[in-house]
Amino acid sequence: MIIFGLALLGAIFGSFVSALVWRLHEQAALAGRKGKAAVKRRKELSMVKGRSMCPHCGHVLSAKDLVPVFSWMWLRGKCRYCGAKIPDSPITELLMAVLFILSYIAWPYTMSGVGLFEFIVWLAFLVGFVALAVYDLRWFLLPNRVVFPLVALAVVQVVILAVWRHSLNNVWMPFMGAVVLSGLFWCLYQFSDGRWIGGGDVKLAIVLGLLAGTPFKALTVIFLASVAGTLASIPQLTRGKEGLTQRIPFGPSLLLATLIVVLWGTPVATWYQSLVLR
């Protein structure tokens, strides 16, 4: 029953992520524009005041158009009102459902007390992570409007856990992990003048370092992300010169690596340490 509930909740939040990503990008396109039309459009795109709509014809969607996965399948991926192809597929909804279930199955702590608190907060992080991954894959950007709330949430979680457990190590070690990860990325960003790594990755690294929990686990995140990024680039390398000129967003690899470290941190870090110290 819990698995089913998490799958449903994940699918709902996956639908929310698709809407959030599209609205954030549309809002960014309106930046600096003035006039009644721009004000009206901003209101329509608001996550609080705006209604769900077709991105093509602008028609407000009804409840039967918004059922995760099933509405897309029933409509065969097309808008009920204008017939245009829906730009979002149910992949995000299915992915979020899988991540919620996987996190529950692999959660390394108890599902009571502080462990339950961490799990609930972790689900919130997953929503932000998937939003960032989708945005980065589409537009090669990690928007501050998602990154900054995640930074704040990570800091609040670290402080609460430190107070809950009466241990300064619960503050010191995560913050050192953030310094190591974000500091290294900042150096790479400065040295390459933004060619090797983006400014969004530097800010995101603060969140990931805090979640990693220790400096060594933060280094493990870098290692796993590098492996994931390398594997993701293989199909492009097979295309020759054309593939070499294409950009590959690093954000999704970082987020995947953090997922692995949070859920399987101790055994993965131990394995990585054995490679380093061998």
C-alpha positions in Angstrom: 0.0 0.0 0.0 2.9 2.3 0.8 4.5 1.5 -2.5 1.3 2.3 -4.4 0.9 5.6 -2.5 4.5 6.7 -3.2 4.1 5.7 -6.9 0.9 7.9 -7.1 2.5 10.7 -5.2 5.6 10.5 -7.4 3.5 10.6 -10.6 1.6 13.7 -9.4 4.8 15.5 -8.5 6.3 14.4 -11.9 3.4 16.2 -13.6 4.1 19.2 -11.4 7.7 19.2 -12.5 6.8 19.2 -16.1 4.6 22.2 -15.6 7.2 24.0 -13.4 10.0 23.6 -15.9 7.9 24.9 -18.8 6.6 27.8 -16.8 10.0 28.8 -15.5 11.4 28.9 -19.0 8.5 30.9 -20.3 8.8 33.3 -17.4 12.5 33.7 -18.2 11.7 34.6 -21.8 9.4 37.4 -20.5 12.2 39.0 -18.4 12.4 42.7 -19.0 9.2 42.9 -21.0 6.7 45.5 -20.0 3.1 46.3 -20.9 -0.3 44.8 -20.2 0.3 41.8 -22.4 3.4 40.9 -20.5 1.7 41.4 -17.1 -1.2 39.2 -18.2 1.2 36.5 -19.4 3.2 36.5 -16.2 -0.1 35.9 -14.3 -1.0 33.0 -16.5 2.4 31.5 -16.0 2.3 31.8 -12.2 2.5 28.5 -10.4 0.2 29.9 -7.7 -2.4 31.9 -9.7 -2.0 30.4 -13.2 -4.2 27.5 -14.5 -2.9 24.5 -16.4 -3.0 25.2 -20.1 -2.0 23.9 -23.5 1.4 25.5 -24.4 0.2 25.8 -28.0 -3.3 27.1 -28.0 -3.4 28.3 -24.4 -6.7 26.5 -23.6 -7.2 25.9 -19.9 -7.0 22.2 -19.3 -9.7 20.3 -17.4 -9.2 17.7 -14.6 -9.5 14.8 -17.1 -6.6 16.2 -19.1 -4.3 16.3 -16.1 -4.3 12.7 -14.8 -0.6 11.6 -14.7 0.4 9.2 -17.4 -3.2 8.1 -18.3 -4.3 11.4 -19.8 -1.3 11.5 -22.1 -2.0 7.9 -23.2 -5.7 8.5 -23.6 -5.1 11.6 -25.7 -2.3 9.9 -27.6 0.1 12.7 -26.8 -2.0 15.4 -28.4 -4.0 18.4 -27.1 -7.7 17.7 -26.8 -8.5 21.2 -28.0 -6.1 22.0 -30.8 -4.6 18.6 -31.7 -1.0 19.8 -31.4 1.6 17.4 -30.0 2.0 17.7 -26.2 5.7 18.6 -25.7 6.0 16.7 -22.4 5.9 12.9 -22.3 4.9 10.8 -19.2 8.6 9.9 -18.8 9.0 12.6 -16.1 6.0 11.3 -14.2 7.1 7.7 -14.4 10.7 8.6 -13.4 9.5 10.5 -10.4 7.3 7.5 -9.3 10.3 5.2 -9.7 12.5 7.4 -7.7 10.0 7.7 -4.9 9.7 3.9 -4.7 13.4 3.3 -5.0 14.2 5.8 -2.3 11.7 4.0 0.0 13.1 0.6 -0.7 16.8 1.6 -0.4 16.4 4.2 2.4 19.4 3.6 4.7 17.8 4.9 7.8 14.8 4.0 9.9 11.3 5.1 8.9 10.6 6.7 12.2 11.7 9.8 14.1 14.6 11.6 12.5 14.9 9.0 9.8 11.3 9.6 8.6 11.9 13.4 8.7 15.0 12.9 6.5 13.0 10.7 4.1 10.3 13.3 3.6 12.8 16.1 3.0 14.6 13.8 0.6 11.4 13.4 -1.5 11.3 17.2 -1.7 14.9 17.2 -2.9 14.0 14.6 -5.6 11.3 16.9 -7.0 13.8 19.7 -7.3 16.5 17.4 -8.7 14.3 16.1 -11.5 13.2 19.7 -12.3 16.8 20.8 -12.6 17.8 17.7 -14.7 14.9 18.3 -17.1 15.7 22.0 -17.4 19.4 21.4 -17.9 18.8 18.7 -20.5 16.6 21.0 -22.5 18.3 24.4 -22.1 21.7 23.8 -20.6 20.9 25.8 -17.5 20.3 25.3 -13.8 17.8 28.0 -12.8 18.5 29.9 -9.6 14.8 29.8 -8.8 15.1 26.1 -8.2 18.7 25.9 -7.0 18.4 28.6 -4.3 15.4 27.1 -2.5 17.2 23.7 -2.5 20.3 25.4 -0.9 18.0 26.9 1.8 16.3 23.5 2.4 19.7 21.7 2.7 21.0 24.2 5.2 17.8 24.0 7.3 17.9 20.2 7.2 21.6 20.2 8.4 20.8 22.6 11.3 17.7 20.7 12.4 19.5 17.3 12.3 22.4 18.8 14.3 19.9 20.1 17.0 18.0 16.8 16.9 21.1 14.7 17.4 22.9 17.1 19.7 26.1 16.8 17.5 28.2 19.5 16.0 29.5 16.9 13.5 26.1 17.0 11.9 26.9 20.6 11.0 30.6 20.6 10.5 31.0 17.6 8.2 28.2 18.4 5.7 29.4 22.0 5.4 32.9 20.8 4.8 31.5 18.5 2.1 29.8 21.6 0.5 33.1 23.6 0.7 35.0 20.8 -1.0 32.5 20.2 -3.8 31.5 23.7 -4.5 35.1 25.0 -4.0 36.5 22.6 -6.5 33.8 23.5 -9.0 34.4 27.3 -8.4 38.1 26.8 -9.2 37.3 24.9 -12.4 34.7 27.6 -13.4 37.2 30.4 -12.8 40.2 28.7 -14.4 38.2 27.8 -17.6 36.2 31.1 -17.6 33.0 29.0 -17.6 33.9 26.7 -20.5 34.4 23.5 -18.5 31.6 24.0 -15.9 28.8 26.4 -15.5 28.0 28.8 -12.6 24.8 26.8 -11.9 26.9 23.7 -11.2 28.9 25.7 -8.6 25.8 26.7 -6.8 24.2 23.3 -7.1 27.3 21.8 -5.6 26.5 23.5 -2.3 23.3 21.4 -2.0 25.0 18.2 -3.1 27.9 18.6 -0.7 25.5 19.2 2.2 23.5 16.1 1.2 26.7 14.0 0.8 27.4 14.6 4.4 31.2 14.4 4.5 34.1 15.6 2.4 35.0 12.1 1.2 31.4 11.4 0.1 31.5 14.7 -1.7 34.6 13.5 -3.6 32.7 10.3 -4.3 29.9 12.4 -5.9 32.5 14.0 -8.2 33.9 10.6 -9.2 30.5 9.0 -9.9 29.3 12.1 -11.8 32.5 12.0 -13.9 31.9 8.3 -14.8 28.2 9.0 -15.6 29.1 12.0 -17.7 31.7 10.0 -19.6 29.2 7.2 -20.3 26.7 9.8 -21.5 29.1 11.3 -23.9 30.0 8.0 -25.7 27.1 8.1 -28.2 28.1 11.6 -29.2 31.8 10.6 -29.6 30.8 8.0 -32.1 29.4 10.7 -34.4 32.8 12.1 -35.1 33.4 15.9 -35.4 29.7 16.7 -35.2 29.4 14.9 -31.8 32.5 16.6 -30.4 31.0 20.0 -30.9 27.8 19.2 -29.0 27.4 20.2 -25.4 26.6 17.8 -22.6 24.9 19.1 -19.5 26.7 18.0 -16.3 23.9 18.7 -13.9 22.0 15.4 -14.5 25.2 13.4 -13.9 25.8 15.3 -10.6 22.2 14.7 -9.5 22.4 11.0 -10.3 25.7 10.6 -8.4 24.2 12.3 -5.4 21.2 10.0 -5.5 23.6 7.0 -5.4 25.6 8.5 -2.5 22.6 9.4 -0.4 21.0 5.9 -0.8 24.1 3.8 -0.9 26.7 6.2 0.5 28.6 4.0 3.0 29.3 1.0 0.7 30.0 3.2 -2.3 32.3 5.4 -0.4 34.1 2.4 1.1 34.5 1.0 -2.4 35.8 4.3 -3.8 38.2 4.7 -0.8 39.6 1.2 -1.6 40.3 2.4 -5.1 42.0 5.6 -4.0 44.1 4.1 -1.3 45.1 0.9 -3.2 
